[in-house]
Amino acid sequence: MKRIKYSVIISALFLSACQKNDLNENKTWDYVPTGSALLKFLNSYTALTPSLGTPANGPTVDYYVNNQKLNATALGYTTLYPNVSGAFAAAPNGVVNIKAVLNRSTTGTGLPSDTIANYSFTLAPEKAHSVILVDPLPNPTPATPNLMVVQESVSMPAYGKYKIRLLNLVVNTDLYELYNSTTATILTAGIPYKNLSDWIELPMTTTSQAIQLRKVGTTTSLGSINLTPGNQRSYTFWARGNTAVTGRAISLTSYITQ
């Protein structure tokens, strides 16, 4: 049996005895305590406000866990951190508070009104989680409307195989699927907003595969990625966009989960 390994970026770790009530800047430690939770942050919030930019271009945020800033670079729309293949940032396990706060790079930690999402979640030790800033509509998350946390669960693909899945963050009530136009194969079931498909294991190939995003019941490609898969890799295809917002066309990207 092969064991899944994750790269870990130590941008901050938190010890409850050292906690403060204010938002503190990054703290770097030289080791990863046993039992740390692993986090990846995504910004898929399509609204143009709140924003510190002129004209408004949507929130660029920092993420705080137990009032400690975890990301090294602020996240604008469509960005993720750590943006490294299979990498996650370390955090404490158990019940933790997570905030998404507007980034004020020149004025410090900002104003109380800069916190646009704030909730407590339970993080499992030595497990990977995706923390995603999302729109409140068309349906709220089980937590606060603008923040969702997904505990990752992916086993190592068999040798000679790879895995893919679809994360649907397109802001509407339609169902979307992944379609391989190279093999003319529908890869996933129809997935609603704020949901993930199951992992799909596929045989390795040295031929680039054209993976398309389609609305269920149509044949129009809304985004396409040419993927030459790596052996025993797992890829998340991230669909996002909002046709009701200028500059937020539906698009598709992918990143390596492990």
C-alpha positions as CSV (number, residue, x, y, z in Angstrom):
1,M,0.0,0.0,0.0
2,K,1.3,3.4,-1.0
3,R,1.0,6.3,1.4
4,I,-0.2,9.8,0.2
5,K,2.4,12.5,0.8
6,Y,1.7,16.2,0.7
7,S,4.2,19.1,0.5
8,V,3.7,21.4,3.4
9,I,4.4,25.1,3.4
10,I,4.8,26.5,6.9
11,S,3.6,30.0,6.5
12,A,2.1,30.0,10.0
13,L,1.4,27.7,12.9
14,F,-0.6,28.5,16.0
15,L,-0.1,27.7,19.6
16,S,-3.1,28.5,21.8
17,A,-1.0,29.7,24.7
18,C,0.4,32.4,22.4
19,Q,-2.8,33.6,20.9
20,K,-3.7,37.3,20.8
21,N,-7.0,39.0,20.2
22,D,-5.9,41.0,17.2
23,L,-5.0,39.8,13.7
24,N,-1.3,38.9,13.8
25,E,1.1,38.7,10.8
26,N,2.7,35.5,9.6
27,K,4.8,33.5,12.0
28,T,7.2,30.9,10.6
29,W,8.3,27.8,12.5
30,D,11.0,25.3,11.7
31,Y,9.0,22.2,12.1
32,V,5.5,20.8,11.6
33,P,3.9,19.6,14.9
34,T,2.4,16.2,14.7
35,G,-1.3,16.4,14.1
36,S,-1.3,19.6,12.2
37,A,-4.2,20.2,9.7
38,L,-3.3,21.0,6.1
39,L,-5.0,23.8,4.2
40,K,-5.3,25.1,0.7
41,F,-7.1,28.5,0.1
42,L,-9.1,29.4,-3.0
43,N,-10.8,32.7,-3.9
44,S,-13.9,32.0,-6.1
45,Y,-15.9,35.0,-5.0
46,T,-17.3,36.6,-8.1
47,A,-18.9,39.9,-6.8
48,L,-17.0,43.1,-7.6
49,T,-17.5,44.4,-4.1
50,P,-16.3,44.7,-1.4
51,S,-13.1,45.9,-3.0
52,L,-10.2,48.2,-2.1
53,G,-9.5,48.8,-5.8
54,T,-10.8,51.6,-8.1
55,P,-12.7,50.6,-10.1
56,A,-14.0,47.8,-7.9
57,N,-12.6,44.5,-8.9
58,G,-13.7,42.2,-6.1
59,P,-12.1,41.3,-2.7
60,T,-8.4,40.5,-2.6
61,V,-8.1,38.7,0.7
62,D,-5.9,37.3,3.4
63,Y,-6.9,34.2,5.4
64,Y,-6.5,34.1,9.2
65,V,-6.8,31.0,11.3
66,N,-7.2,31.7,15.0
67,N,-6.2,35.3,14.2
68,Q,-2.9,34.3,12.6
69,K,-2.4,35.2,8.9
70,L,-1.7,32.0,7.0
71,N,-1.1,32.9,3.3
72,A,2.1,34.6,2.2
73,T,0.5,36.4,-0.8
74,A,-3.0,38.0,-1.0
75,L,-5.6,36.1,-3.0
76,G,-7.5,37.9,-5.7
77,Y,-10.3,36.3,-7.7
78,T,-9.3,32.9,-9.3
79,T,-6.1,32.5,-7.2
80,L,-5.2,29.8,-4.7
81,Y,-2.5,29.4,-2.0
82,P,-0.2,27.6,-1.8
83,N,0.0,27.6,-5.6
84,V,2.4,24.7,-5.7
85,S,1.7,21.2,-6.9
86,G,0.3,19.1,-4.1
87,A,1.2,21.7,-1.4
88,F,-0.8,22.7,1.6
89,A,-0.2,25.1,4.5
90,A,0.0,23.9,8.1
91,A,-2.6,24.9,10.7
92,P,-3.8,23.6,14.1
93,N,-6.4,20.9,14.2
94,G,-9.7,20.8,16.1
95,V,-12.2,23.7,16.2
96,V,-10.6,26.8,14.7
97,N,-11.8,30.2,13.6
98,I,-11.2,31.1,9.9
99,K,-11.6,34.6,8.5
100,A,-11.2,36.1,5.1
101,V,-10.1,39.7,5.4
102,L,-9.6,42.3,2.7
103,N,-5.9,42.8,2.1
104,R,-4.6,46.3,3.0
105,S,-1.0,45.9,2.1
106,T,0.0,49.5,2.9
107,T,-2.1,50.0,6.0
108,G,-1.6,47.0,8.2
109,T,-4.3,44.7,9.4
110,G,-7.2,46.8,8.2
111,L,-10.6,47.7,9.7
112,P,-13.2,45.6,11.4
113,S,-15.4,46.0,8.4
114,D,-12.7,44.4,6.2
115,T,-13.6,40.9,7.5
116,I,-16.0,39.5,4.9
117,A,-16.3,35.9,6.1
118,N,-15.8,34.6,9.6
119,Y,-16.7,31.2,10.9
120,S,-15.4,28.3,13.1
121,F,-14.7,24.9,11.5
122,T,-13.4,21.6,12.8
123,L,-10.1,20.6,11.0
124,A,-9.0,17.0,11.2
125,P,-5.4,16.3,12.2
126,E,-3.0,15.3,9.4
127,K,-5.8,15.8,6.8
128,A,-5.9,18.2,3.9
129,H,-8.7,20.7,3.6
130,S,-9.7,23.3,0.9
131,V,-10.9,26.6,2.3
132,I,-12.9,28.5,-0.4
133,L,-14.4,32.0,-0.5
134,V,-17.7,31.7,-2.4
135,D,-20.8,33.7,-3.3
136,P,-23.8,33.6,-1.0
137,L,-26.1,32.8,-3.9
138,P,-27.8,30.9,-5.4
139,N,-27.6,28.8,-2.3
140,P,-25.8,29.3,1.0
141,T,-23.2,27.0,2.4
142,P,-23.9,25.0,5.6
143,A,-21.7,27.6,7.4
144,T,-21.7,31.3,6.7
145,P,-22.8,32.3,3.2
146,N,-19.3,33.2,1.9
147,L,-17.0,30.5,3.2
148,M,-16.9,26.7,2.8
149,V,-14.4,24.1,4.0
150,V,-14.0,20.8,2.2
151,Q,-12.0,18.0,3.8
152,E,-10.0,16.3,1.1
153,S,-10.2,12.6,0.6
154,V,-8.2,11.0,-2.2
155,S,-6.3,7.8,-2.2
156,M,-3.2,7.3,-4.3
157,P,-4.1,6.2,-7.8
158,A,-2.9,2.8,-8.9
159,Y,0.4,2.6,-10.8
160,G,-0.3,3.5,-14.4
161,K,-3.4,5.5,-13.4
162,Y,-4.4,9.1,-12.6
163,K,-7.5,10.7,-11.0
164,I,-9.6,13.8,-11.8
165,R,-12.6,15.5,-10.3
166,L,-14.8,18.6,-10.9
167,L,-15.2,21.4,-8.3
168,N,-18.2,23.4,-9.5
169,L,-18.1,27.1,-8.4
170,V,-20.1,28.6,-11.3
171,V,-22.6,30.8,-9.7
172,N,-26.0,29.5,-11.0
173,T,-28.3,26.6,-10.6
174,D,-27.1,24.7,-13.7
175,L,-25.4,21.3,-13.6
176,Y,-21.9,21.0,-15.1
177,E,-19.8,18.1,-16.3
178,L,-16.3,17.3,-17.5
179,Y,-16.0,15.9,-21.0
180,N,-12.9,14.5,-22.7
181,S,-13.2,15.6,-26.3
182,T,-10.0,13.6,-27.2
183,T,-11.9,10.3,-26.4
184,A,-15.4,11.7,-26.7
185,T,-16.2,10.6,-23.2
186,I,-18.3,12.2,-20.4
187,L,-16.1,11.9,-17.3
188,T,-18.3,13.1,-14.4
189,A,-21.9,13.3,-13.5
190,G,-23.7,16.7,-13.5
191,I,-22.4,18.7,-10.5
192,P,-24.4,21.6,-8.9
193,Y,-22.9,24.8,-7.5
194,K,-20.6,24.4,-4.4
195,N,-20.3,20.6,-4.9
196,L,-17.5,18.2,-6.0
197,S,-17.7,15.2,-8.2
198,D,-16.3,11.8,-7.0
199,W,-12.8,11.1,-8.0
200,I,-12.5,9.4,-11.4
201,E,-9.6,7.0,-11.9
202,L,-8.3,6.8,-15.5
203,P,-5.5,4.9,-17.3
204,M,-2.3,6.8,-18.0
205,T,-1.7,8.1,-21.5
206,T,1.1,10.0,-23.1
207,T,-1.4,11.8,-25.4
208,S,-2.6,15.2,-24.3
209,Q,-6.3,15.0,-23.3
210,A,-8.6,17.9,-24.0
211,I,-10.8,18.2,-20.9
212,Q,-13.8,20.4,-21.4
213,L,-16.4,22.0,-19.1
214,R,-19.9,21.6,-20.4
215,K,-23.4,22.4,-19.1
216,V,-25.3,19.2,-18.8
217,G,-27.5,18.6,-21.8
218,T,-25.3,20.7,-24.2
219,T,-22.3,20.2,-26.3
220,T,-20.8,23.7,-26.0
221,S,-17.3,23.9,-24.4
222,L,-17.2,26.6,-21.7
223,G,-13.5,26.1,-21.0
224,S,-10.9,23.5,-22.0
225,I,-7.6,22.3,-20.6
226,N,-5.1,20.2,-22.4
227,L,-3.9,17.7,-19.8
228,T,-0.9,15.4,-20.1
229,P,-1.4,13.5,-16.9
230,G,1.4,12.4,-14.5
231,N,1.5,8.8,-13.2
232,Q,-0.4,8.5,-9.9
233,R,-1.4,12.2,-9.8
234,S,-4.8,13.6,-8.8
235,Y,-6.1,16.7,-10.5
236,T,-8.9,19.0,-9.4
237,F,-10.7,20.9,-12.3
238,W,-12.0,24.1,-10.9
239,A,-14.9,25.7,-12.7
240,R,-15.9,29.2,-11.7
241,G,-17.6,32.4,-13.0
242,N,-20.8,34.4,-13.0
243,T,-22.4,35.6,-16.2
244,A,-24.3,38.2,-14.3
245,V,-21.1,40.0,-13.3
246,T,-18.8,41.9,-15.8
247,G,-15.5,40.2,-16.2
248,R,-16.5,37.0,-14.5
249,A,-17.0,34.7,-17.5
250,I,-17.3,31.0,-16.9
251,S,-13.8,29.5,-17.0
252,L,-11.9,26.3,-16.1
253,T,-8.5,25.7,-14.6
254,S,-6.9,22.7,-12.8
255,Y,-4.4,22.1,-10.0
256,I,-2.7,19.0,-8.6
257,T,-4.3,18.0,-5.3
258,Q,-1.7,15.3,-4.7
